[in-house]
């Protein structure tokens, strides 16, 4: 019996990694037994990112498209509100006025 997972391409997720410990936020691009691909940013710079985006300098934000091997993934979860705390997506919209999905959109080939 297979388990139906609630994760789909394009959903916003938070990933907790180990060795070294990192926290990432971004759009899920892919998920399989080997790992997961995410377009997003390291949460250590969350406040700095919000400041840059508010100033209109979103082109200065170092977004990355990364693959994380499954052995590094401690856990990941949908970016949802919890216990009265808004999701990071809602916080991003409230504090910058921009839609997080647009901000994290896939790169277009040139």
C-alpha positions as CSV (number, residue, x, y, z in Angstrom):
1,X,0.0,0.0,0.0
2,X,1.4,3.4,-1.0
3,X,1.1,6.5,1.1
4,X,-0.6,9.5,-0.5
5,X,1.6,12.5,0.2
6,X,0.1,16.0,0.4
7,X,3.1,17.5,-1.5
8,X,2.9,18.8,-5.1
9,X,5.1,20.7,-7.4
10,X,4.9,24.5,-6.7
11,X,3.8,24.2,-3.1
12,X,5.6,26.3,-0.5
13,X,7.5,24.2,2.0
14,X,10.0,24.5,4.9
15,X,12.9,22.0,4.8
16,X,15.0,21.2,7.9
17,X,18.4,19.7,6.9
18,X,21.1,18.0,8.9
19,X,24.9,17.8,8.6
20,X,25.1,20.8,8.5
21,X,21.9,22.0,10.1
22,X,20.0,24.4,7.7
23,X,16.5,25.7,7.4
24,X,15.2,26.5,3.9
25,X,11.9,28.0,2.6
26,X,10.8,27.7,-1.0
27,X,8.8,26.2,-3.8
28,X,8.9,22.4,-4.1
29,X,10.1,21.5,-7.6
30,X,10.4,17.8,-7.2
31,X,10.3,14.9,-4.7
32,X,11.4,11.3,-5.0
33,X,13.3,8.6,-3.1
34,X,16.6,10.3,-3.9
35,X,15.7,13.6,-2.4
36,X,13.9,16.9,-3.1
37,X,14.5,19.9,-5.2
38,X,13.6,23.4,-4.0
39,X,13.8,27.0,-5.3
40,X,14.1,29.2,-2.3
41,X,16.4,30.7,0.4
42,X,18.1,30.0,3.6
43,X,15.9,31.2,6.5
44,X,19.0,32.6,8.4
45,X,18.6,35.6,6.1
46,X,14.8,36.0,6.3
47,X,14.8,39.5,7.8
48,X,17.4,40.8,5.4
49,X,15.4,39.3,2.4
50,X,12.3,41.1,3.6
51,X,14.2,44.4,3.9
52,X,15.6,44.1,0.4
53,X,12.3,43.2,-1.1
54,X,10.5,46.1,0.7
55,X,13.1,48.4,-0.8
56,X,12.5,47.1,-4.3
57,X,15.9,45.3,-4.4
58,X,14.5,41.8,-4.8
59,X,17.1,41.3,-7.6
60,X,19.7,41.4,-4.8
61,X,18.3,38.3,-3.1
62,X,20.3,35.2,-3.6
63,X,17.5,32.7,-4.5
64,X,18.8,29.2,-5.3
65,X,17.5,26.1,-7.0
66,X,18.9,23.3,-5.0
67,X,18.7,19.5,-4.7
68,X,18.9,18.0,-1.2
69,X,19.7,14.3,-1.0
70,X,17.2,12.5,1.2
71,X,19.9,11.5,3.8
72,X,20.3,15.3,4.6
73,X,16.5,15.9,5.0
74,X,15.5,15.7,8.6
75,X,12.0,16.8,7.9
76,X,10.0,19.1,5.6
77,X,6.5,20.4,5.9
78,X,4.0,22.6,4.0
79,X,4.3,26.3,4.8
80,X,1.0,26.7,6.7
81,X,-0.2,28.7,9.6
82,X,0.0,26.9,12.9
83,X,-1.3,27.7,16.4
84,X,-2.0,31.3,15.5
85,X,1.3,31.9,13.8
86,X,1.0,32.9,10.1
87,X,2.7,31.0,7.4
88,X,6.0,32.4,6.0
89,X,4.1,33.0,2.8
90,X,1.5,35.2,4.6
91,X,4.3,36.9,6.5
92,X,6.1,37.6,3.2
93,X,3.0,39.1,1.7
94,X,2.1,41.2,4.7
95,X,5.6,42.6,5.1
96,X,6.5,43.1,1.5
97,X,3.2,43.4,-0.4
98,X,4.5,40.8,-2.9
99,X,3.1,37.4,-3.7
100,X,5.7,34.7,-2.5
101,X,4.8,32.4,-5.5
102,X,5.7,35.2,-7.9
103,X,8.9,36.0,-6.0
104,X,10.0,32.3,-6.0
105,X,8.9,31.6,-9.6
106,X,11.1,29.3,-11.7
107,X,13.9,30.7,-13.7
108,X,13.0,31.2,-17.4
109,X,15.6,29.9,-19.9
110,X,17.3,32.7,-21.8
